[in-house]
Amino acid sequence: MIQKEKKKFLKRVFIEKTCLVFLTAFLFFTGCSQIPFLSSTKPSYKEKPAAVAPALKEPYSKKKEIEPFSDIHDIFPWALWDYGEGVGGLPLSNARLVQADQYIKEGVYERALNILLDLKKAPLSPLSKEALILRLASLYLFMGEPEKTLSLVTNYYQERNLSVADVDFQFSLIFAYAYGANGNIEQSLAWFSQAESKAFPQEEKIQLVKKGVKSLLSALPDESLAQLSLAWRSSKVISVLVAQERAKRITAPKSEQTVSLKKFWIAVPLGEPISEKEEGVLSDNKIKIGILLPLSGRFAQIGRSTKKGIELAVLGLNLQNKVHLITANTYGEPVTAALEAKRLFEQEGVSLIFGPLLSDCAAEVGRKLTPLPPSKALLTFSKRSFLRTGAGIYRLGPTVESQVASLLRAGKDLFSLKKYGVVFPSTQIGEYFADVFRQQANVNNLDITYETSYFPEDKNALLVVAEELENQKVLNVFLSGPLGDGIRLSTSIKPYLREKMWLLGGAHWYLPAKITHSRTALERTIITAPFYVNSARPIVKQFISSFRAKFGTSPDFFSAQGFDGATLMLAALKNSLETGATIPDILSSISFYRGLSGTVIRVENGEFVRYLPIIVLQNRKIKEAYFTRQNQVEKYFFYKNSENTASKKEDVKKLDNLTSSKHQNSVETH
């Protein structure tokens, strides 16, 4: 019976996706073998400097150490930290580090250096150790001893058995400056490229990288620039900056002043902002962005939530003065959605549309508008799998495929689950969930040892299923029905088997109030939670805080998904305007964007492929897990307060701008 139903079902659903292509080149958040824009040069710290410079020389005597710097970026333009703080903004707990910072601020560098060298011999916590290495490496660099910086940071990573791929943004930037100051221009640009790849889509970090590259290029002779122009012509960032520097030299009067590479960053006056016109970032005219959502009617609440998330992303990227949001109401009607999308593109002249939200509306827009012109793009949040993406249409939604893939990957990574039973209601969506589960289990070499369907209206159906599960001793069960059915099945299974069994459910099971009320019945349950509101992750907590401060209400999944989608697409649009690269090329380079609503691992034919956050109910506790990369291992990890420090700091920095007072103004809309 099941096989017949499956054949009928397969006739009325779209042809399944085949041959998932893993894009291992041009990825943004990966290691050295996957770093974009490196030409033939890849960053390396394995070659230790040939010699270490002797003791400190002039002009770094005490006599010279008299000019204080109130802003740490005036002395260390690569710094992501401030005096008395670590990279993530947390206060330093080590009093000696704080004292060294005070001496650096006052310009007494040798005394600060001595404190740091003494402290280097003492046992330190990982956070204090990192803060120490950052300051010591920066002081060496500032004092004209890049060899010591390279040796120090190289040893710091090699002692922990970490590779080039594990070097985070901050240390990549320090490597870039150190190699440049040491005269190794190819390695310097390679490390700047790695820093650029790890910065996306955070505008503050991207600008730090660009300023470093500009200052390095401005310190090079003309013949070196000509060689770099050829060697780095495949780089979308460096090639543009090289061309700009060469053009500037042609039009500007010849300067007799030379700049030593030892402190090449002085070539660009400290604190001088990069000209947007020179960079070609954005013109004086605001970029028009369309928002196409249901803002009235039965879906108005989720439409307004999505819109708020998009607006907050504009603020987070500091684009509120460069982006003009034009809002259109779909009323939840497909025909209206298609007409409004056409109006936004053709009459309003928008470059990008966020929406539609509803699947039927998205499908109608896709039918009427595709293919879009190369300069246009649309991001829908539809979750129905029948939507055809590509040709300018992108989708970030909690599809059935993404939910099942997340559950299977989490089960494998967290608990080594390899065999499953599949239980599904005889409904179209229930059968489709089951069909996708079969497909993905087969792709991942997992076994389905039991399978059955049930009629939702039959109150005794799950009792029969529970008895069959007991007889066949099925220990892991995926149920595609609603959470209420999962609870009934769980309570129908005898305790001796249930306490060994894992029960899996999709995003429709994430109902916090009901989960809390049924904690006992849901013991040993794995659920996809696209936006876990009680998450301990700093990025989620800060987003919730910023959202409440801005809008006076709490965010939901639609707000978080709107924020993630807008952050990725706006960053890609801005990158396209800066470099001339197409939006598809930029988006195809994305990897491991750890967002609020999941980890985007690639963009494939318009589809943002992501692993969703997971919650696990075990031992009367709720634990959260998310997909990430730690020590070159890609898998689901349980989130703990003591987890990978670099991941937490990256999360924190991602939303830093949202709490700034200058971002409290409303985004311009009409």
DRENLO-554977 format. One record per residue (C-alpha): x, y, z; residue in three letters. Coordinates in steps of 0.1 Angstrom, whole numbers, plus 5000, padded with zeros to 4 digits. Example, Ala and Ser with C-alpha at 12.3 -4.5 7.8 and 13.67 -1.06 7.14 Angstrom:
BEGIN
512349555078ALA/513749895071SER/
***
This chain:
BEGIN
500050005000MET/502850235009ILE/504650184976GLN/501450264956LYS/500850574977GLU/504450674972LYS/504150634933LYS/500950844933LYS/502551104954PHE/505651124933LEU/503551194903LYS/502051514918ARG/505151664933VAL/508051834915PHE/511051634903ILE/513451584932GLU/516751774932LYS/519751574920THR/523451574922CYS/524151834950LEU/527252014939VAL/529652104967PHE/531352434958LEU/534752394973THR/536352684955ALA/535853054962PHE/534353014997LEU/534353295021PHE/534753145056PHE/537152865050THR/540752765052GLY/543752825030CYS/542852585002SER/539552754999GLN/540553115002ILE/539253334974PRO/541253594955PHE/544653444963LEU/545953424927SER/548653154930SER/549653274964THR/548253124996LYS/548953245031PRO/551453055051SER/553153095085TYR/555252775082LYS/558252965070GLU/559753125101LYS/561653445097PRO/565353395089ALA/566553615117ALA/565153795147VAL/565854165150ALA/568154275179PRO/567054485208ALA/564954795204LEU/566455085187LYS/565655445182GLU/563155605176PRO/561555395204TYR/563555525233SER/561855665263LYS/562556015250LYS/560355945220LYS/557555775241GLU/555756085251ILE/552856115227GLU/549755925240PRO/547055785217PHE/543555805230SER/542255585202ASP/543955245199ILE/543455245161HIS/545855535159ASP/548655305170ILE/547254965159PHE/545055025128PRO/544354645126TRP/542954625161ALA/539454485168LEU/539754545205TRP/539954855227ASP/542054945257TYR/541154715286GLY/539154475264GLU/539454155244GLY/538454115208VAL/534854035217GLY/534554345238GLY/534654165271LEU/536654345299PRO/540154205306LEU/540254005338SER/544054015341ASN/545254325360ALA/548654315343ARG/547154325309LEU/545154625318VAL/548254795332GLN/550154725299ALA/547254875280ASP/547455185301GLN/551155225293TYR/550455175256ILE/547755445258LYS/550255675274GLU/552955605248GLY/555355425272VAL/555855125249TYR/558954975264GLU/557354945298ARG/554254795283ALA/556454545264LEU/558354445295ASN/555054375313ILE/553854165284LEU/557053965282LEU/556953885319ASP/553253785316LEU/554053555287LYS/555953325311LYS/552953295335ALA/549953055332PRO/546953235316LEU/543453155307SER/542753115269PRO/541153455267LEU/544053625285SER/546553435265LYS/544953555232GLU/544853915245ALA/548553895255LEU/549553765220ILE/547554025202LEU/549154305222ARG/552654175221LEU/552454105183ALA/551054445177SER/553754615198LEU/556554435179TYR/554854545146LEU/554454905157PHE/558054915169MET/559354795135GLY/560054435143GLU/557654235121PRO/559953935123GLU/559153895159LYS/555453935152THR/555553655126LEU/557453425149SER/555253495179LEU/551953445161VAL/553153145142THR/554252975174ASN/550853065190TYR/548952875164TYR/551452585159GLN/551552515197GLU/547852455195ARG/548152235164ASN/546152475143LEU/546652535106SER/546452835083VAL/542752755078ALA/542152805115ASP/543553155117VAL/540753395125ASP/540053745111PHE/542053935136GLN/545253725134PHE/544953705096SER/545054085096LEU/548054095118ILE/549853835096PHE/548954065066ALA/550454375082TYR/553554185095ALA/554354025061TYR/553954355044GLY/556254535069ALA/558754245064ASN/558754305026GLY/556853995016ASN/554154154995ILE/552753834980GLU/552153675015GLN/550854005028SER/548154025001LEU/547353655006ALA/546653715042TRP/544654035035PHE/542653815011SER/542053555039GLN/541053835062ALA/538653965035GLU/537053615031SER/536553585069LYS/535153945071ALA/532153895048PHE/529454025053PRO/530654245082GLN/531254595068GLU/533454715096GLU/535954435091LYS/535854465053ILE/536854835056GLN/539754745079LEU/541054505052VAL/540654755024LYS/542455025043LYS/545354795050GLY/545654695013VAL/545455055002LYS/548155165026SER/550354875015LEU/549854944978LEU/550555314982SER/553955234997ALA/555055024967LEU/557055154937PRO/555355174903ASP/557054864889GLU/555854654918SER/552254774912LEU/552554674875ALA/553554314885GLN/550754294911LEU/548254404885SER/549054094865LEU/549553844894ALA/546253944911TRP/544054014881ARG/541653734892SER/541053904926SER/537854104927LYS/539154314955VAL/542854354952ILE/542854404914SER/540354694919VAL/542554854946LEU/545654814925VAL/543954974895ALA/542855264917GLN/546355314930GLU/547855314896ARG/545255554882ALA/545855784912LYS/549655794904ARG/548955874868ILE/546756174875THR/548356294907ALA/551656504908PRO/554756284914LYS/555656274951SER/559256274962GLU/558256124996GLN/558955765001THR/557355545028VAL/559155255045SER/557454925044LEU/558354885081LYS/555355105088LYS/553555115055PHE/550255195071TRP/551555555077ILE/551155595039ALA/547455645045VAL/546955905072PRO/545655745104LEU/542055795110GLY/541355925075GLU/538255755061PRO/538355585028ILE/536455785002SER/533355604990GLU/533555764956LYS/537155664952GLU/536255304963GLU/533255304940GLY/531155174969VAL/527855354964LEU/526955674945SER/525355974962ASP/521955844951ASN/520455594975LYS/520155234963ILE/516455144960LYS/515454814977ILE/511954664975GLY/510154495003ILE/507254274991LEU/505354125020LEU/501854065033PRO/501354375055LEU/497554345060SER/495154055062GLY/495653715079ARG/499453705073PHE/500154065083ALA/501853975116GLN/504553755100ILE/504954005072GLY/505554285096ARG/507954075116SER/510053995085THR/510054365075LYS/511454455109LYS/514254205106GLY/515154345072ILE/515254695086GLU/517554595114LEU/519854435089ALA/520154765070VAL/521154925103LEU/523554645111GLY/525454695078LEU/525355075084ASN/523555135052LEU/520655335065GLN/521855655047ASN/522655465015LYS/519555245011VAL/515955355004HIS/513455095012LEU/510255084992ILE/507454875006THR/504754704987ALA/501854495002ASN/500954164986THR/497854115009TYR/498853745007GLY/497453724971GLU/499653574944PRO/498353794915VAL/498954114936THR/502353994945ALA/503353944909ALA/502054284898LEU/503754464927GLU/507054284920ALA/506854404884LYS/506054754895ARG/508954764920LEU/511454654893PHE/510154844863GLU/508655164878GLN/510355214911GLU/513755094897GLY/514754874927VAL/517854664924SER/516754404949LEU/513454274963ILE/512954104997PHE/509953884994GLY/507453734988PRO/506953545020LEU/504153305011LEU/504853014988SER/501953064964ASP/502953434960CYS/506553344954ALA/505653084928ALA/503553334909GLU/506253604910VAL/508753344897GLY/506453244868ARG/505853604857LYS/509253764862LEU/511953504855THR/514553534842PRO/515453854859LEU/517954094843PRO/521554034856PRO/521454354876SER/518254254895LYS/517653994922ALA/514853874944LEU/515053684977LEU/511953494988THR/511353335021PHE/509053065007SER/509352715023LYS/507552514997ARG/509852304977SER/508052344944PHE/509452694939LEU/511952704911ARG/514952914921THR/517753044899GLY/517753314871ALA/517853584897GLY/515453424921ILE/516953324955TYR/515253154984ARG/516053135022LEU/513352935038GLY/512852645062PRO/512152395035THR/511352025042VAL/514651935027GLU/516552165051SER/514652035081GLN/515251675073VAL/518851725064ALA/519451905097SER/517751635117LEU/519751355101LEU/523051535103ARG/522451625140ALA/521451265148GLY/524551135132LYS/526951405146ASP/525551415182LEU/524451055188PHE/525750845159SER/522250745149LEU/522250525118LYS/518850335118LYS/515450495118TYR/511750415117GLY/509550655097VAL/505950725108VAL/503850975087PHE/500151075085PRO/498351005052SER/498351375042THR/500151545014GLN/502651725036ILE/503151415059GLY/503851195029GLU/506151445014TYR/508151475046PHE/508451095046ALA/509551085010ASP/512251345015VAL/513451155046PHE/513750835025ARG/515751014999GLN/518151175023GLN/518550865044ALA/519550685012ASN/522050955002VAL/523650945037ASN/523850565038ASN/521350545067LEU/518950255071ASP/515150275074ILE/514149955093THR/510450035098TYR/507950245080GLU/504150305083THR/501450565077SER/498350645098TYR/495150825094PHE/495151135116PRO/491451105123GLU/491850755137ASP/492450805174LYS/493750445179ASN/496150455149ALA/499150555170LEU/498450285196LEU/498950035168VAL/502150205156VAL/503550205192ALA/502849835195GLU/504649765162GLU/507649975172LEU/507949775204GLU/507649445186ASN/510449545161GLN/512449725187LYS/512850045167VAL/514950285187LEU/514950595165ASN/511750735150VAL/511051025127PHE/507451135128LEU/506251385102SER/502951465118GLY/502151745143PRO/503751775177LEU/500451655193GLY/500851325174ASP/504451295186GLY/503351335222ILE/500551075218ARG/502950825202LEU/505550885229SER/503150825257THR/501850515240SER/505250335239ILE/506150135269LYS/508750305292PRO/511450045288TYR/511650115251LEU/510850485252ARG/513750555275GLU/516150415249LYS/514450575219MET/515150905201TRP/512051075186LEU/512651335158LEU/510351615146GLY/510551905122GLY/510252275127ALA/506552255132HIS/507252075165TRP/509052385178TYR/506152515200LEU/507852635232PRO/504752645255ALA/503652295244LYS/507252155247ILE/507452295283THR/504052155292HIS/504951805278SER/508651775289ARG/508251435304THR/506651285272ALA/509251455250LEU/512351325269GLU/514951215243ARG/513451425214THR/515351605187ILE/513651905171ILE/514652155144THR/514252505159ALA/514952765132PRO/515153045158PHE/515652925193TYR/514553225214VAL/516153095246ASN/519553045229SER/522753125249ALA/524553225217ARG/525753585220PRO/524653675184ILE/521053565193VAL/520953735226LYS/522254055212GLN/519854045183PHE/516954005206ILE/518154295228SER/518654515198SER/515354425183PHE/513454505215ARG/515354835218ALA/514454935183LYS/510854805180PHE/509654765216GLY/508754395210THR/510354055209SER/511553905176PRO/510353575162ASP/511653335135PHE/510453555107PHE/512353855121SER/515553645124ALA/515153495090GLN/514553845075GLY/517653975092PHE/519753685079ASP/518553705044GLY/518854085041ALA/522354075057THR/523553835030LEU/521853995000MET/522754355010LEU/526354265016ALA/526454084982ALA/524854384965LEU/527254624981LYS/530154404971ASN/528854394936SER/528754774934LEU/532254804947GLU/533954534926THR/531854494895GLY/531354124902ALA/527853984897THR/525653904926ILE/525453534916PRO/529253514916ASP/529453674950ILE/526753454965LEU/528253144951SER/531353224972SER/529553225005ILE/530252945030SER/529652915067PHE/527553215074TYR/526553135110ARG/523253325112GLY/520453355136LEU/518253105118SER/520952855108GLY/524252805091THR/524352875054VAL/526952635039ILE/526552735002ARG/524252894976VAL/523252644949GLU/521252754919ASN/519553034940GLY/518952814970GLU/520552905003PHE/521552565016VAL/521652575054ARG/521652355085TYR/519052475110LEU/519552505148PRO/518552195167ILE/517252155203ILE/517651825222VAL/515351735251LEU/517351505273GLN/517751455311ASN/514951705316ARG/517051975300LYS/516852155267ILE/520252175249LYS/520952365217GLU/523152255189ALA/524152425157TYR/526252335127PHE/529652495126THR/533352435119ARG/535752375148GLN/539352265144ASN/538652195107GLN/535751965116VAL/532352045102GLU/529451905122LYS/526751985148TYR/528152085182PHE/526252145214PHE/526552505224TYR/528252555257LYS/529352875274ASN/532952745272SER/532852655235GLU/535152775208ASN/536053135218THR/536653255182ALA/533053155172SER/531553345201LYS/533653655194LYS/532653645157GLU/529053615167ASP/529353915190VAL/531054135165LYS/528454055138LYS/525854265156LEU/527954525174ASP/526654815153ASN/523054745162LEU/523354885198THR/525055215187SER/522955525194SER/523455645158LYS/521455345146HIS/518255425165GLN/516855645138ASN/514155485116SER/515055345082VAL/513655555054GLU/510655385039THR/507555465020HIS/
***
